[in-house]
Amino acid sequence: MTDRSLAYGALLVPVGVQTMADAMLGEQGTAARRWRRHGAREAQSMSTARTFGYGLLSAVLGLTCWFVMLLIVLAVVRGPFWGFVEHGPVQPGTWGGPTRAGAWVAHGLIAVPCIVVFLFALRGVAALQRLLVQGTRSWVLPATIVLAAGSLAFFWSWLQQL
């Protein structure tokens, strides 16, 4: 299921943008078929405004998925494979220091649970977006809006600290 969630999350941005284009062209049926092909099997045709809004929310959730995937790659590279990418001397303040082996183990032990949490987060975002386009539960739209707004705020604050 995680493999499908990864692929689903990776394709949310282009599918969301295509859905917004479908809404602007008045082709809500095409958007519903696209969602069904993408994996939301019970997606129904919606109004133009709802199709555009769901496409926008899906694109934002897709960007969130891309960001989480970036964090997974960073956690893998800087965690279990820390010793292969860090070639300088181990500083006294390094996690697990003062030895290189201790630092490598510490980075790996911290990163592996983070990777698992990130994978579950991707799975959750994919499930929430599927529920959104299926339109079966009333709590999904507010939850999606809160997640999208929070993701945008988090990403913006992360960019500001760079």
C-alpha positions in Angstrom: 0.0 0.0 0.0 2.9 2.4 0.7 4.2 2.0 -2.9 0.8 3.1 -4.2 0.6 5.9 -1.7 4.0 7.1 -2.9 3.0 7.0 -6.5 -0.4 8.6 -5.7 1.2 11.4 -3.8 3.9 12.0 -6.5 1.2 12.4 -9.2 -1.2 14.6 -7.2 0.3 17.9 -8.5 0.0 17.1 -12.2 -3.4 15.5 -11.7 -4.6 18.4 -9.6 -3.5 20.9 -12.2 -5.1 18.9 -15.0 -8.3 18.8 -12.9 -8.3 22.6 -12.6 -7.8 22.9 -16.3 -10.8 20.5 -16.8 -12.9 22.7 -14.6 -12.0 25.8 -16.5 -12.8 24.1 -19.8 -16.1 22.8 -18.4 -15.2 19.1 -18.6 -16.1 17.9 -15.1 -16.7 14.4 -16.4 -13.2 14.2 -17.7 -11.9 15.2 -14.3 -14.0 12.5 -12.6 -12.6 9.9 -15.0 -9.1 11.2 -14.3 -9.6 10.8 -10.5 -10.9 7.2 -11.0 -7.9 6.3 -13.2 -5.6 7.9 -10.6 -7.1 5.6 -7.9 -10.2 7.3 -6.4 -12.5 4.7 -7.7 -15.8 6.2 -6.5 -15.1 9.8 -7.8 -18.2 11.4 -9.2 -18.7 14.3 -11.6 -18.9 17.6 -9.6 -19.8 21.2 -10.3 -17.2 23.5 -12.0 -16.3 25.3 -8.7 -16.0 22.1 -6.7 -13.9 20.4 -9.4 -11.6 23.5 -9.5 -11.4 23.7 -5.7 -10.6 20.0 -5.3 -8.0 20.2 -8.0 -6.4 23.1 -6.2 -6.5 21.3 -2.9 -5.1 18.2 -4.5 -2.2 20.2 -6.1 -1.4 21.7 -2.7 -1.5 18.2 -1.1 0.7 16.9 -3.9 3.3 19.6 -3.1 3.0 18.5 0.5 3.7 14.9 -0.6 6.7 16.1 -2.6 8.1 17.9 0.4 7.6 14.8 2.6 9.3 12.7 -0.1 12.2 15.2 0.0 12.4 14.8 3.8 12.4 11.0 3.4 15.4 11.2 1.0 17.2 13.6 3.3 16.5 11.3 6.3 17.8 8.2 4.4 20.9 10.0 3.2 21.7 11.8 6.4 20.5 8.9 8.7 21.5 5.3 7.9 24.0 6.4 5.2 25.4 9.3 7.3 28.9 7.9 7.2 29.0 7.8 3.4 28.1 11.4 3.0 29.9 13.0 5.9 33.7 12.8 5.4 35.0 15.5 7.7 36.2 15.0 11.2 33.5 14.2 13.9 33.1 17.3 15.9 32.5 17.1 19.7 28.9 18.2 19.4 27.9 15.6 16.8 25.1 13.3 17.7 26.7 10.1 19.0 30.2 11.5 18.9 33.0 11.6 19.7 33.6 8.5 17.5 32.6 8.2 13.9 30.8 4.8 14.6 28.8 6.3 17.4 27.7 9.3 15.3 26.7 6.9 12.5 24.6 4.7 14.8 23.0 7.8 16.4 22.1 9.3 13.1 20.7 6.0 11.8 18.7 5.4 15.0 17.1 8.8 14.9 16.4 8.8 11.1 14.7 5.3 10.8 11.7 6.2 13.0 11.4 9.5 11.2 11.3 7.7 7.8 8.5 5.4 9.1 6.5 8.4 10.3 7.0 10.2 7.0 5.8 7.1 5.0 2.7 7.0 7.2 2.1 10.7 6.6 2.3 10.1 2.9 -0.2 7.3 3.2 -2.5 9.5 5.3 -2.4 12.4 2.8 -3.2 10.0 -0.1 -6.1 8.5 1.9 -7.5 12.0 2.8 -7.3 13.1 -0.8 -9.1 10.0 -2.0 -11.9 10.6 0.5 -12.1 14.2 -0.7 -12.8 13.4 -4.3 -15.1 10.6 -3.4 -17.2 13.1 -1.3 -18.5 10.5 1.1 -17.8 12.1 4.5 -18.6 15.6 5.7 -15.5 16.1 7.8 -13.0 15.5 4.9 -13.3 18.9 3.2 -12.6 20.9 6.4 -9.8 18.5 7.3 -8.3 18.8 3.9 -8.5 22.6 4.0 -6.8 22.7 7.4 -4.0 20.3 6.2 -3.5 22.3 3.0 -3.3 25.6 4.8 -1.0 24.2 7.5 1.2 22.7 4.9 1.5 26.0 3.0 2.2 27.8 6.3 4.8 25.3 7.3 6.5 25.3 3.9 6.5 29.1 3.8 8.2 29.2 7.3 10.7 26.6 6.2 11.6 28.7 3.2 12.0 31.8 5.3 14.6 30.1 7.5 16.8 29.1 4.6 
